[in-house]
Amino acid sequence: MATCSECDTVLDFDAEEAEEGDVVVCVECGTEYEIVATEPLELAKVDDDGIDDEDDEFSEEEEE
């Protein structure tokens, strides 16, 4: 399962139902992540302007 890069909270969403372009929000700190790929699962942190921050891109495999 993917975790928030800001507070290390497990991101609560159904990876099986996730689609590219969906946004996942950390329930602890409110950081937003866009799903950029589903196989393998890959998330990118969305910055304040609503644009993906490529420097904070990570995948589920890197977090395990």
ABEGO torsion letter per residue (X at the ends): XBBBAAAGBBBBBBAAABBBGBBBBBAAAGBBBBBABAOBBBBBBBBAAGBBBAAABBBAAAAX
